[in-house]
Amino acid sequence: MLYQFILLETESSEGGLFSPEQLGGYLSTAVIAVITVLISFLIIKFLIFKPMIKLLNDRQKLIKDNVEGAEKKEQEAQARIEESKQIIDDARNEAARIVNEAKENAESQANIIISRANEDAQQTLIKADDEVKKIKRSALEEVKDEVTDLAVEVSQKVIGEIVSKETLEELCLKHANQTLDAEVNKINAEQ
């Protein structure tokens, strides 16, 4: 139907819509429109799209660099974390070693102190025993002198003037020394 309409129009009037003059006008308008669109396209392409594409490419490159940088920093962080873990483990091992050494030193010092205390106690006991022996000996000496004096007095009263006082003292002293030596030997044998 459109074809018939076009045909009728061309036949009825020479100056119609599809006359050669009109078609020439349409063609020139179409050429100008195409040239205008091409020029607009080139202007838009070079003045807007190219800078925008460059901006987008730069932005994409920046994002890619940031992502790569972040990945690299993450790897460095992981390496530092591993290094920190290793340092912490080493520090724990060192602390355990120091504690063990301190325990060993403390035990060693305790053993030395205990052995010294035992030696000091032993020395104190020996000194105390010697002191006791000296005290017993001096007590026996005092008792011996008193017994000797008492024996001489009793003997003089009983025996009278028959035996001299010096002889009685010698006999008492001899007997007291024998008794004293026996007591000292008895004390030494007990220890």
C-alpha positions in Angstrom: 0.0 0.0 0.0 2.7 2.4 0.7 4.2 1.6 -2.7 1.0 2.5 -4.4 0.8 5.7 -2.4 4.3 6.6 -3.4 3.6 5.9 -7.0 0.4 7.9 -7.1 2.2 10.8 -5.5 5.0 10.7 -8.1 2.6 10.5 -11.0 0.2 13.2 -9.8 2.6 15.9 -9.1 5.9 16.5 -10.3 6.8 18.6 -7.5 5.7 16.0 -4.9 7.5 14.4 -2.0 9.6 12.1 -4.1 10.5 14.3 -7.0 14.1 14.4 -8.1 14.5 17.8 -6.7 13.1 16.7 -3.4 15.2 13.5 -3.4 18.3 15.7 -4.1 17.4 17.8 -1.1 16.9 14.7 1.1 20.2 13.4 -0.1 22.1 16.6 0.7 20.4 16.8 4.1 21.3 13.1 4.7 24.9 13.7 3.7 25.1 16.8 5.9 23.5 14.8 8.8 26.0 12.0 8.3 28.9 14.5 8.2 27.6 16.2 11.3 27.1 12.9 13.1 30.7 11.8 12.0 32.2 15.2 13.2 30.2 14.9 16.4 31.3 11.3 16.8 35.0 12.3 16.3 34.7 15.3 18.7 33.0 13.1 21.3 35.5 10.3 20.7 38.6 12.5 21.0 37.5 15.1 23.5 35.3 13.0 25.8 35.7 9.2 25.2 39.5 9.1 24.9 40.1 11.1 28.1 37.4 9.1 29.8 38.8 5.8 28.6 42.3 7.0 29.7 40.9 8.0 33.1 39.1 4.6 33.4 42.3 2.8 32.4 44.4 4.9 34.9 41.8 4.1 37.5 41.8 0.4 36.7 45.7 0.5 36.8 45.6 2.3 40.2 43.1 -0.3 41.5 45.2 -3.1 40.2 48.3 -1.6 41.8 46.5 -1.1 45.1 45.3 -4.7 45.0 48.8 -5.9 44.2 50.2 -3.7 47.0 47.6 -4.9 49.4 48.5 -8.5 48.5 52.2 -7.8 49.0 51.5 -6.1 52.3 49.3 -9.1 53.4 52.2 -11.4 52.5 54.6 -9.2 54.4 52.2 -9.2 57.4 51.9 -13.0 57.2 55.7 -13.2 57.2 55.9 -10.8 60.2 53.2 -12.8 62.0 55.2 -16.0 61.4 58.4 -14.2 62.5 56.6 -12.9 65.6 55.3 -16.4 66.4 58.9 -17.7 66.0 60.2 -15.0 68.3 57.5 -15.7 70.9 58.3 -19.5 70.7 62.0 -18.7 71.1 61.3 -16.4 74.0 59.2 -19.1 75.7 61.9 -21.6 75.2 64.5 -19.2 76.6 62.2 -18.4 79.6 61.8 -22.1 80.3 65.5 -22.6 80.0 66.2 -19.7 82.4 63.6 -21.0 84.8 65.1 -24.5 84.7 68.6 -23.0 85.3 67.3 -21.0 88.2 65.7 -24.1 89.7 68.9 -26.0 89.3 70.9 -23.1 90.8 68.4 -22.8 93.7 68.6 -26.6 94.3 72.4 -26.4 94.1 72.5 -23.5 96.5 70.0 -25.2 98.8 72.2 -28.3 98.9 75.3 -26.2 99.6 73.5 -24.4 102.4 72.2 -27.6 103.8 75.6 -29.3 103.7 77.2 -26.2 105.3 74.5 -26.1 108.0 75.1 -29.8 108.6 78.8 -29.2 108.9 78.3 -26.3 111.2 75.9 -28.3 113.3 78.4 -31.1 113.4 81.1 -28.7 114.5 78.8 -27.2 117.1 78.0 -30.7 118.4 81.7 -31.5 118.6 82.5 -28.2 120.4 79.6 -28.8 122.7 80.8 -32.3 123.5 84.3 -30.9 124.1 82.8 -28.3 126.3 80.8 -30.9 128.2 83.9 -33.0 128.7 85.8 -29.9 129.9 83.0 -29.0 132.3 82.8 -32.7 133.6 86.6 -32.8 133.9 86.7 -29.5 135.9 83.8 -30.6 138.0 85.6 -33.9 138.7 88.8 -32.0 139.5 86.9 -29.8 142.0 85.2 -32.9 143.5 88.6 -34.7 143.6 90.2 -31.8 145.5 87.3 -31.7 147.9 87.2 -35.5 148.3 90.9 -35.5 148.8 90.8 -32.8 151.5 87.9 -34.5 153.2 89.6 -37.9 153.0 92.7 -36.5 154.5 90.8 -34.9 157.3 88.8 -38.0 158.0 91.9 -40.2 157.8 93.7 -37.9 160.2 91.0 -38.0 162.7 90.6 -41.8 162.4 94.2 -42.8 162.1 95.6 -39.9 164.0 99.2 -39.1 163.9 100.5 -42.5 162.7 100.7 -41.5 159.1 101.9 -38.1 158.1 99.6 -35.6 156.5 101.7 -35.4 153.3 101.6 -39.2 152.9 97.8 -39.2 153.3 97.5 -36.4 150.8 99.7 -38.3 148.3 97.7 -41.5 148.8 94.3 -39.7 148.4 95.6 -37.7 145.4 96.8 -41.0 143.7 93.5 -42.7 144.4 91.5 -39.6 143.2 93.6 -39.4 140.0 92.9 -43.1 139.3 89.2 -42.5 139.9 89.2 -39.4 137.8 91.0 -41.1 134.9 88.5 -44.0 135.1 85.6 -41.5 134.9 87.2 -39.6 132.0 87.8 -42.9 130.1 84.2 -43.8 130.8 83.0 -40.5 129.4 85.2 -40.8 126.3 84.0 -44.4 125.7 80.3 -43.2 125.8 81.0 -40.9 122.9 
